[in-house]
Amino acid sequence: MTATRTISSWHLLLGAWALALAATLGALFIGEVMGQTPCNLCWFQRVFMFPLVIILGVACYRSDTAVWRYALPVATLGWLVALYHSLVYFGVFGDSIQPCGAGGSCSGSNMTILGGIALPALSLIVFSLICTLVLILSRRSTQ
C-alpha cells in the first residue's frame, strides 16, 4: 500500500511566510548592506512584500487558514507591480529600465542574483509562489 502525503495547511502558510521573509531580508540586505538604492517600482513591491511577513507570520502562529482573504489581495497587488516591473525591465514596455523612476536603477549587472536572475524577475517569481500557496490554502479552507 502506498499512502499519499498531503502538505498540511500550516506548512503552506509556513512556506508562504518563509518566501516573504526571505524576500524582505534580501531586499533589506541589498538596500542597507550593499548600499543599492531601489528604484520606485522596487519600493512599490516592498510596500506589498513587507506586510506579508507580518500577515503570514501571525497566520502561522495562529494556524489561521482564512488568511487568504487578506493576504491574497496584498500578494496579488505586489504581483501586478512585479509583473509590470519585469515587463519594463525586459523592454516590453517603453525603453529599458531607465524610466524606472527616481532612485536607483535595476539595469546594472550588480542588480542580478543567483547567476544572472534580474531582481524584478525574482520578485515576480516570489510573488507568484506566494499567490500560488495562498490560493491552494483558499481552496482547502472553502471545501
N, C-alpha and C positions, 0 to 999 in steps of 0.2 A: 504494500500500500504506500502510495506517495501522498503526503499531505502538503497542500499548498499553503505557503505562509503569506499572509497579508500584512502589509505595513499598517501599524495602528495609526489612528488619527493623531495621537500625540506625537508620533515620530514624524508625521507630515508637518505638524506645527514646528517641531524642533528643526527639521530641515529648512523650512522657510525662514525661521528665525536665524539659523546659522548662516544662511546666504545673505540675509540683510545685515547681520553683524559683520561678516567678512567684507562686504562691500563698503560698509560705513568705515570700518577700520582701515581699509585700503585707501579710501578717499581721504581720510584724515592723515594717513601716512604720506600720501603723495603731496597733499597740500601743506602740512605742517612740518614734516621731517625733510622731505625732498625740496620744499620751497616752491613747488609748481603752482602758480596761480590758476585756479579753474576759470573756464570761460562761463558766460552767462547760462548757456544751456546745461553745463555741468552743475552749476548752482541749482538750477531748477530740478534736476534729477536728485540732487542731495535733499532738496526740500521734501521729496516724496520717499526717499530711501530711509533717511534718519528716523522718522517717526515709526517706520515699520519695525525697527529694532525694539522699540518700547511696546508697540501694539502686539507684536507676535511673541515677545518675551513674556508679557503679562498673560497672554493667552496660554502659553506653555505652562506657566506656573499654575494657572487656574484650570488647566485642561479644558479650555473654552473652545469647543468646536464650532461655535457660532461666530467666531472671529471673522470668518469670511465676509460677513455682512459689512464690516467696516474696514477690513484690511484689503479686500479686493478692489474697492474704488480707489484707494490710495495707490496700490500697486499698478492698477491699470493706467492711472494718470501718469505715473512715473514711466511706465512702458511706452506711452504715447510720446512723451518728451524724448525718451531714449531712441525711439524709432525715428523721429524727426531728426534728432542729432546725428544718428548714424547715416541717414539719407543725405544730410548736408555734408557730413564727413567724406562719404564716398562719391560726392559730386552729383548726386541725383537731382538735388535742388541747388540752383544757382552755381556760383563759383565754388572754390574749395572752402575750407573751414574758416578762412579769414573773416567772413561776415558773421562769425560765431558771436561776436559782440565784444564789449569791453572786457578787459581782464586778459587772462592768458589765452593761448591758442592750443588746440588739440592736434595741430597738424605736425608738430615736431616728432622726431623719431624717439625722443625721450618720453613721449606720451603713449607708448605701447607697453604691453606686458605679456609675459608668457610666450616669448618668441615672436612677437610682432602683432598680437591682437590689439587693435585700437581700443582705447578706453571707452569711446561711445558704443562700440560693438559689444564690449564686455558688459557694460551697463545694460544694454538691451538683452543680453543673454541672461543676466541675473534677474532682471525684472520678469522675463519670460518664465524662468524656472519658478520664481516665487508665485506668479499668477497661476501657473500650472498646478503647483502644490495646493494652493488655496482653493482652486476650482475643484480639485479632487476631493478636498475636505468638504466643500459645499455640497457636492453630490452625495457624499456619505451621510452628512448630517440631515439632508432633506429626504432620505429614503426611509 
